[in-house]
Structure formats: structure tokens, C-alpha cells
């Protein structure tokens, strides 16, 4: 991949990483700042349900942060955009859709087909 395109993807990944880290920090700050009392148990249950949902989202984002950091490492090592399965170049369209991907579309499709056959 050309150096110009690698820098484009580095910038894209860094922006996404920064946004995710900022959201995580905001969530932590909001959760530690809130000391609400609820006279109605239903209100309390609703707030707890919303918090649990938000924490599940943040957990998924935490995993995405890890994948972004791994993608940035691959850019540094010169292996970004190379399929880990077959060693072929991953199409730029696929990288645009999922910049953290490690598999080309053919290998990913094959992997998903195998998972369906095994019932995973």
C-alpha cells in the first residue's frame, strides 16, 4: 500500500480512537458524578437498566479500541492491509468499510461459512 494511503488510514484510525477514548472518559465521569436518589423504585430500575446498556456499549467500544491499536501497530510494522490468512492485499474498499480488518473479503467469507457449518 502506498505511504499516502497508509497515512490516510492512520489518521482515520487515530480519529476513531480519540473519539472512543473521549466517550469512555465522559461515561466514567458521568457515572462517578451522579449520586441520585429515587423515591420511585421504577425510576431507579429504569436508570439502572440504561446504565447497564451503556456499559455494554462501552465494553464493545473497549474491544474496538484494542483492535484499532492493533491496526495502528500493523501500520507501523508495514503489515497493514495484508490478509493474515492468505497474505494477499486487502482491498481498499474493505479497509474503508472496516479499517481494523485483518482478513480479505474472500478469507472472511470462508471463515463465516465455516462458522455457520459448525453452528457457531
Secondary structure, DSSP 8 states (H G I E B T S, - for coil): --HHHHHHHHHHHHHHHHHHHHHHHHHHHHHHH-----SSHHHHHHHHHHHHHHHHHHHHHHHHHHHHHHHHHHHHHT-TTB-TTT--B--HHHHHH-TT--S-HHHHHHHHHHHHHHT-
